[in-house]
Amino acid sequence: MRRRIAAASSLAVLLASGLTACAAPRQTESGTTVHGGRVVGGKVVDGVLEYGHEQEPSCLIGGWVQQVYLMRQFLDSLVTVTADGAVKPWLATSWSQSPDGRSWTFHLKPGVRFTDGTKLDAAAVAYNFDSLLTGAGANSTAQAYLQEYYAGSRAIDATTFRLDLRKPYQPLLPVLAQGYFGIQSPAAMRRGASANCVHPVGSGAWIVRQWNRGQNVVFTRNDDYNSAPSTASHQGPAYQRSMVWKFLKDPTLRYGSLETGASDVIYDVPTVDWAAAKRSYAVQRYITPGRAVSLTLNATRAPFSDERLRRAFAYSLDRKAGVDSAFHGAYPYNGDGALSKSTPGYDPRFAGTYSYQPRLAARLLDQAGWTARDGEGYRVRDGSRLTAQVVYPAGSIVTPETVTLLQDLQSQAKEIGWDVQLVPATQSAYFAGEYSTRTSYDAMTGYWTSPTAGVMYITWRQDLANRPNSANIAFYNSRRLEGMIAVGNAAADPAQRQVAYSSAQRYISDHALAIGLYAQTTSLASAPDTKGVWIEQSQGEPVLSDAYFTGGQ
């Protein structure tokens, strides 16, 4: 029999100790297990939901997608999106765009309050945008999207908010569906970054009760919740009284917690357990839009400053075979280094440009003068070995399966004569910027979650002294490429937008600037008696406020 936390007394113990306490489930007179809650309309509610996640961020608010997974639990956004990319109401019940495309007016749902009791009105929304983009609450990812476009915002009246742009930005609505733009309490934000990091305040279905670092975040239900997105399966407060968000970085431990009943839902099903999980549990998979996990090549220094060598490197790697082997079919191969295949605006014509062609790779290396080999089989020229230093963010951005994939690609490249040196970057070193300069790597693995092809403007906008762009990790500056994407972002006509985005994808492919590996994926596995869990569609956050138990075992 699976174990649950008893809702009231065990929660008190949990908060005091920072540990998960378990108790045997109670029984109704009919023998139905109520899991510390009560049965209402066939649903077991008012219990405690146990969720096993992977990464623990250094702050509950921020610009990393792992922070957004948490932010989605306690922040509401202006809009939401559906699986087919349609934008639907959330805090904003309706909206309109000015004829010149530079102003957006949002009409807000009345009567919404933050969990600190303050009003969520147009003034609060305006404060959020000013703070996120230009003020003390600046969010680096929000800035990457909108800082160049943002002109200002203001409250027209209590429920009417206007966002002004310097130039048209047509992807605005799906971008605002992301958790980075969740609306926080201005009163809480004014406490300062430190307080807001640990106890952020929103209007969402859950309230941050306590963060036990290294273990979990305990959420309690917002009993006054009245602002669920239109995509939710029910309106009103969360079904469960509390939710424990556990950090279980080890995949074996995380999956084991589902098997033993210590977790009701887990994130990121280990690929070795993928087939078994689909047989025993409710498994959901979401292919994240944006930029797929790719090898981005540093175009400013050897060897990849030479386009011939970039192309040769791409042809040297049987990436699809490596992905299929490392991920056991759980993650899809994504050959395009510009965009994930699930991104609106993705053009599939460039996915197979650099299929595995070792003879062509060898010929390109010969043409570039790398004809000789040393005693270990690596290519040499003028006494120097053909070396490529590949940095990967170990234990944070990439999974253990990704390391296996990179090792496989390393072996494949050696057959062609490449000396690929894999360099693991710790989470602290990576986020501290130790691998952010033009001399710190030859290639870097990474991805960018985004519901729009306009994300290419972030990842490929020029990195200039007077206009730096840290997201351009290829350090490749092309006014032409930037202009293509800018046209797409500004185009009101969807067909014109698609032409511009496709042209940018072609350019990135033609110049072999990034080599696609696999599409970043969110997977959730829920116990058989746990229902109502779903995945948000702008970037894949788990939504747990609709979760309920069915009772029987």
C-alpha positions in Angstrom: 0.0 0.0 0.0 1.3 3.4 -0.9 2.0 5.9 1.9 0.8 9.4 2.2 1.4 12.4 4.4 -1.4 12.8 6.9 -2.6 16.3 6.1 -2.8 18.2 9.4 -0.5 16.8 12.1 2.2 15.5 9.7 2.4 18.9 7.9 3.2 20.5 11.2 6.0 18.0 11.8 7.3 18.6 8.3 7.4 22.3 8.6 9.3 22.0 11.9 11.8 19.5 10.8 12.1 20.1 7.1 11.6 16.4 6.5 8.8 14.5 4.8 6.7 12.6 7.4 4.6 9.6 6.2 1.6 8.0 7.8 -0.7 5.1 6.8 -3.7 6.3 4.8 -7.0 6.5 6.6 -10.1 4.6 5.5 -13.7 5.6 5.0 -16.5 3.4 6.2 -16.7 1.9 2.7 -13.0 1.2 2.7 -11.9 3.9 0.3 -8.4 5.3 1.1 -8.6 9.0 1.6 -4.9 9.7 1.9 -5.2 12.2 4.7 -7.9 14.1 3.0 -11.6 13.7 2.4 -13.8 12.4 -0.4 -15.8 15.0 -2.3 -17.6 14.0 -5.5 -15.4 11.0 -6.0 -12.2 13.0 -5.6 -9.9 12.8 -2.6 -9.1 16.4 -1.6 -7.6 18.3 1.3 -4.6 16.0 1.5 -0.9 16.5 0.8 0.5 16.1 -2.6 4.1 14.9 -2.8 6.0 15.9 -5.9 9.6 14.8 -6.7 11.6 17.3 -8.8 15.2 17.4 -10.0 17.1 20.7 -9.7 17.1 23.0 -6.8 17.8 26.7 -7.7 19.6 29.2 -5.6 16.4 31.4 -5.5 12.7 30.7 -5.9 12.5 33.6 -8.4 14.6 34.1 -11.4 15.4 33.6 -15.1 16.3 29.9 -15.2 13.6 27.5 -16.4 14.0 25.4 -13.2 13.0 28.5 -11.3 10.0 29.0 -13.6 8.8 25.5 -12.7 8.5 26.8 -9.1 7.2 30.2 -10.0 4.3 28.7 -12.0 3.0 27.3 -8.7 2.5 30.7 -7.0 2.4 33.3 -9.7 -0.4 34.1 -12.2 0.3 35.4 -15.7 -1.6 37.7 -18.0 -2.3 35.0 -20.6 -1.8 31.3 -21.1 -1.4 29.1 -24.2 -2.9 25.9 -25.4 -1.1 22.9 -27.0 -1.7 24.3 -30.5 -0.2 27.7 -29.5 -3.5 29.6 -29.1 -3.3 32.4 -26.6 -6.1 32.3 -23.9 -7.2 34.5 -21.0 -5.7 34.3 -17.5 -5.4 37.5 -15.5 -6.2 39.3 -18.7 -9.7 38.6 -19.8 -9.1 40.4 -23.2 -6.6 42.5 -25.0 -6.0 44.6 -28.1 -3.1 45.9 -30.2 -2.8 49.4 -31.6 -2.7 49.7 -35.4 1.0 50.6 -35.4 1.7 47.5 -33.3 3.5 49.4 -30.5 0.9 49.4 -27.8 -1.0 46.6 -26.2 -4.0 47.1 -23.9 -5.0 44.4 -21.4 -8.3 44.3 -19.5 -7.8 42.5 -16.2 -10.0 40.3 -14.1 -11.4 42.3 -11.2 -11.2 41.2 -7.6 -7.9 39.4 -7.7 -5.6 39.7 -4.7 -2.1 38.6 -3.9 -1.8 36.3 -1.0 -0.4 39.1 1.2 -3.9 40.7 0.9 -2.9 43.5 -1.5 -4.7 44.1 -4.8 -3.6 42.7 -8.1 -4.7 45.6 -10.3 -3.3 47.4 -13.3 -0.9 49.5 -11.2 0.6 46.3 -9.8 1.0 44.9 -13.3 2.7 48.1 -14.4 5.0 48.0 -11.4 6.0 44.4 -12.3 6.9 45.2 -15.9 8.9 48.3 -14.9 10.7 46.3 -12.1 11.4 43.2 -14.3 12.7 45.1 -17.2 14.4 48.2 -15.8 14.2 48.2 -12.0 15.4 46.4 -8.9 13.5 43.2 -9.7 15.2 42.7 -13.0 14.9 39.3 -14.5 17.6 38.5 -17.0 15.4 36.3 -19.2 12.5 38.7 -19.2 15.0 41.4 -20.2 16.4 39.2 -23.0 13.0 39.1 -24.5 11.7 42.6 -24.0 14.3 45.1 -22.8 15.1 46.2 -26.3 11.4 46.6 -27.1 10.1 48.0 -23.9 9.1 51.6 -23.8 7.0 51.7 -20.6 3.7 50.6 -19.1 0.9 52.3 -17.1 -2.4 51.7 -15.5 -5.3 53.3 -17.4 -7.7 52.5 -14.6 -7.9 49.8 -12.0 -8.5 47.0 -14.5 -6.9 48.4 -17.6 -3.1 48.0 -18.2 -1.2 49.4 -21.2 2.2 48.1 -22.4 4.1 50.4 -24.8 6.8 49.2 -27.1 9.6 51.0 -29.0 8.8 48.9 -32.1 6.4 46.1 -32.9 7.0 42.7 -31.3 4.4 40.2 -32.6 5.5 37.2 -30.4 4.5 39.3 -27.3 1.4 37.3 -26.2 3.0 33.8 -26.1 6.1 35.3 -24.5 4.0 36.7 -21.7 2.5 33.3 -21.0 5.9 32.2 -19.6 6.5 32.1 -15.9 9.2 34.8 -16.1 6.3 37.3 -16.5 4.2 36.0 -13.6 2.9 38.9 -11.6 4.3 39.3 -8.1 3.1 41.4 -5.2 4.7 44.9 -5.4 4.6 45.1 -1.6 6.6 41.8 -1.4 9.0 42.9 -4.1 9.8 46.1 -2.2 11.2 44.0 0.7 14.3 43.5 -1.4 15.8 40.6 -3.4 16.9 38.5 -0.4 13.4 38.3 1.1 11.7 37.9 -2.2 14.1 35.1 -3.1 13.0 32.9 -0.2 9.4 34.0 0.3 8.0 35.4 -3.0 4.4 36.4 -3.1 1.9 36.0 -5.9 -1.8 35.4 -6.4 -1.5 31.8 -7.5 -3.0 28.6 -6.3 -0.2 27.9 -3.9 1.6 29.9 -1.2 5.3 29.4 -0.4 5.2 28.3 3.2 8.8 27.2 3.8 11.9 26.4 1.8 14.0 23.8 3.5 17.2 24.1 1.5 18.6 20.9 0.1 15.3 19.1 0.8 12.0 20.7 -0.3 9.7 23.7 -0.7 6.4 23.3 1.3 3.4 25.0 -0.3 0.0 25.6 1.3 -3.2 26.1 -0.6 -4.4 29.6 -1.4 -8.0 29.2 -0.1 -9.0 32.4 -1.7 -7.8 31.5 -5.2 -10.1 32.9 -7.9 -7.8 33.5 -10.9 -7.0 30.1 -12.5 -6.2 30.2 -16.2 -8.8 29.3 -18.7 -6.8 26.2 -19.6 -7.2 24.8 -16.0 -9.5 21.8 -15.5 -11.2 23.5 -12.6 -11.6 27.0 -11.2 -11.1 27.9 -7.6 -8.6 26.8 -4.9 -6.3 23.8 -5.4 -7.8 20.4 -4.5 -5.1 19.5 -2.0 -4.4 21.4 1.2 -0.6 21.4 0.7 2.0 20.3 -1.7 5.6 19.3 -0.9 8.1 20.0 -3.8 11.0 17.7 -3.1 14.4 18.1 -4.7 15.5 14.6 -5.7 18.4 15.2 -8.1 19.5 11.5 -8.4 17.2 10.0 -11.0 17.3 6.5 -9.4 16.2 8.0 -6.1 13.5 10.1 -7.8 12.0 7.2 -9.7 12.3 5.0 -6.6 10.3 7.5 -4.6 7.4 7.0 -7.1 7.7 3.2 -6.8 7.6 3.2 -3.0 4.8 5.7 -2.7 7.0 8.5 -1.2 6.1 10.6 -4.2 2.8 11.0 -6.1 4.3 12.6 -9.1 7.8 12.9 -10.4 9.6 15.0 -13.0 12.0 13.8 -15.7 11.4 10.0 -15.8 14.9 8.4 -16.1 15.2 7.1 -19.7 16.3 3.6 -18.5 12.9 3.4 -16.8 10.9 5.0 -19.6 9.3 1.8 -20.9 8.5 0.4 -17.4 7.1 3.8 -16.3 4.7 3.9 -19.2 3.4 0.4 -18.2 2.8 1.2 -14.6 2.1 5.0 -14.3 0.4 7.8 -16.1 3.3 9.3 -18.1 3.1 12.7 -19.9 5.8 14.0 -22.3 6.1 17.6 -23.5 8.5 18.5 -26.2 9.8 21.9 -25.2 9.7 24.6 -27.9 12.5 27.1 -28.3 16.0 26.1 -29.0 16.8 22.4 -28.8 19.8 21.1 -26.8 22.6 21.8 -29.2 26.3 22.1 -29.6 26.9 25.8 -30.3 30.3 26.4 -32.0 32.5 29.4 -31.0 32.9 31.1 -34.3 35.6 33.5 -33.0 38.5 31.1 -32.4 40.1 28.0 -33.9 39.0 25.5 -34.9 35.5 26.7 -35.4 36.3 30.2 -36.8 36.8 28.2 -40.0 33.4 27.4 -41.5 34.9 24.3 -43.2 35.8 22.9 -39.9 32.4 23.7 -38.4 30.8 21.7 -41.3 33.3 18.9 -41.0 32.6 18.6 -37.3 28.9 18.4 -38.0 29.3 15.7 -40.6 31.6 13.7 -38.2 28.9 13.0 -35.7 26.1 10.4 -36.0 23.9 12.4 -33.6 20.7 10.5 -34.2 22.2 7.2 -33.3 23.8 8.7 -30.3 20.6 10.3 -29.1 18.6 7.1 -29.7 21.2 5.1 -27.7 21.6 7.4 -24.8 17.9 8.3 -24.3 16.3 4.9 -25.1 13.8 6.6 -27.3 12.5 8.9 -24.5 13.9 12.1 -26.0 13.5 12.9 -29.7 16.4 13.7 -32.0 16.5 17.3 -33.1 19.0 17.9 -35.9 18.3 21.6 -36.3 20.5 23.6 -34.1 18.4 26.8 -34.5 15.0 25.6 -33.2 13.2 22.8 -31.5 10.9 20.9 -33.7 7.9 21.8 -31.5 8.4 25.6 -31.9 5.8 27.5 -33.8 7.6 28.8 -36.8 10.0 25.8 -37.0 11.0 24.8 -40.6 11.7 21.1 -40.9 13.7 21.5 -44.2 16.9 22.1 -42.3 16.7 19.2 -39.8 18.8 16.8 -41.9 21.3 19.2 -43.4 24.2 17.6 -41.6 23.5 13.9 -41.6 26.4 11.6 -40.6 28.8 11.6 -43.6 32.3 10.7 -42.3 33.8 10.7 -45.8 32.6 14.2 -46.5 33.9 15.3 -43.1 37.3 13.8 -43.9 37.4 15.5 -47.3 36.6 18.9 -45.7 39.4 18.4 -43.2 41.8 17.5 -46.0 40.8 20.7 -47.9 41.5 22.8 -44.7 45.0 21.3 -44.5 44.4 18.8 -41.7 45.8 15.9 -43.6 48.3 14.3 -41.3 47.6 12.2 -38.2 49.7 11.7 -35.0 50.5 8.5 -33.2 47.1 8.5 -31.5 45.2 9.0 -34.7 44.3 12.6 -34.3 44.7 15.0 -37.1 47.6 17.5 -37.0 48.7 20.6 -38.9 51.9 22.6 -38.4 52.6 20.6 -35.3 49.2 21.3 -33.7 46.5 18.7 -33.0 42.9 19.3 -34.2 41.3 19.9 -30.8 37.8 21.0 -29.8 37.1 21.8 -26.2 33.4 21.1 -25.5 32.0 22.6 -22.2 28.8 21.2 -20.8 27.0 22.3 -17.6 27.1 19.1 -15.6 24.4 18.4 -13.2 22.3 21.4 -14.0 21.5 22.1 -17.7 22.2 18.7 -19.1 21.2 15.2 -17.8 23.4 12.2 -17.2 22.1 10.8 -20.5 23.5 13.9 -22.2 27.0 13.1 -20.8 26.7 9.6 -22.2 25.7 11.1 -25.6 28.6 13.5 -25.6 31.0 10.7 -24.8 29.6 8.7 -27.7 30.0 11.7 -30.0 33.6 12.2 -28.7 34.4 8.6 -29.8 32.7 9.2 -33.2 34.7 12.4 -33.8 38.0 10.6 -33.0 37.4 8.3 -35.9 37.6 11.3 -38.2 40.6 12.7 -36.3 39.1 15.1 -33.8 40.5 15.4 -30.3 37.2 16.3 -28.5 37.9 17.3 -24.9 34.8 17.2 -22.7 34.9 19.8 -19.9 32.2 19.6 -17.2 31.1 22.9 -15.7 29.7 22.9 -12.2 26.4 24.6 -11.7 28.0 27.3 -9.6 30.8 27.9 -12.1 28.4 28.0 -15.0 26.0 30.5 -13.5 28.9 32.6 -12.2 29.9 33.1 -15.8 33.3 31.2 -15.7 32.5 29.9 -19.2 31.1 33.0 -20.8 34.1 34.5 -22.6 35.3 34.0 -26.2 38.4 32.1 -24.9 36.7 29.8 -22.5 35.4 27.1 -24.9 35.3 25.9 -28.5 31.7 24.5 -28.2 29.0 24.7 -25.6 25.9 22.6 -24.9 22.7 24.3 -24.0 19.1 25.1 -24.9 16.5 27.9 -24.5 12.9 27.2 -23.8 10.5 29.5 -25.6 7.1 29.4 -27.2 8.1 31.4 -30.3 10.7 31.2 -33.1 11.4 34.8 -32.2 13.7 33.3 -29.5 16.4 33.3 -32.3 16.6 37.1 -31.8 17.9 36.4 -28.3 20.3 33.6 -29.2 21.7 35.2 -32.4 21.4 39.0 -31.9 24.9 40.5 -32.3 27.2 40.6 -29.3 28.6 44.1 -29.6 30.6 46.3 -27.2 27.8 48.9 -27.0 25.1 46.3 -27.1 26.2 43.1 -25.5 24.3 39.8 -25.8 25.4 37.1 -23.4 22.9 34.6 -25.0 24.9 34.6 -28.3 27.2 31.9 -27.2 28.6 31.4 -30.7 29.9 35.0 -30.5 28.8 35.1 -34.2 27.9 38.6 -35.3 25.9 38.9 -38.4 23.9 42.0 -39.1 22.1 40.1 -41.9 21.0 37.3 -39.6 19.9 39.7 -36.9 17.9 41.6 -39.5 16.1 38.5 -40.7 14.9 37.6 -37.2 14.0 41.2 -36.5 11.7 41.3 -39.6 10.0 38.1 -38.3 9.4 39.6 -34.9 7.9 42.8 -36.4 5.8 41.2 -39.1 2.0 41.4 -38.5 1.4 39.0 -41.4 2.0 35.4 -40.2 3.2 34.3 -43.7 5.8 37.1 -43.8 6.8 36.2 -40.3 7.4 32.6 -41.3 9.4 33.5 -44.4 11.7 35.6 -42.2 12.1 32.9 -39.5 12.8 30.2 -42.1 15.4 32.4 -43.8 17.2 32.8 -40.4 17.1 29.0 -39.8 18.5 28.5 -43.3 21.3 30.9 -42.5 22.2 29.3 -39.2 22.2 25.9 -41.0 24.2 27.0 -44.0 27.0 28.4 -41.8 27.0 25.4 -39.4 26.8 27.6 -36.4 25.0 25.2 -34.1 24.6 21.4 -34.2 21.2 20.1 -33.0 21.2 17.1 -30.6 17.8 16.5 -29.1 14.6 18.4 -28.1 14.5 19.4 -24.4 11.7 17.4 -22.9 9.5 17.6 -19.8 8.2 14.3 -18.6 6.0 13.6 -15.6 4.9 10.3 -14.2 2.0 10.1 -11.8 0.9 7.3 -9.5 -2.2 5.4 -10.7 -4.4 7.0 -8.0 -3.2 10.6 -8.7 -5.2 12.4 -11.4 -5.5 15.9 -12.8 -1.8 16.7 -13.2 -1.0 18.5 -16.5 1.8 20.3 -18.2 1.7 24.0 -19.0 2.2 24.6 -22.7 4.5 27.7 -23.0 7.6 25.9 -21.6 6.5 22.8 -19.8 5.9 23.5 -16.1 4.0 20.9 -14.1 0.6 22.2 -12.9 -0.4 20.6 -9.7 -3.4 22.6 -8.4 -5.8 20.4 -10.3 -4.4 17.2 -8.8 -6.6 14.9 -6.8 -6.5 11.3 -5.6 -9.0 8.6 -6.4 -8.6 6.8 -3.1 -8.6 3.1 -3.8 -5.4 1.1 -4.2 
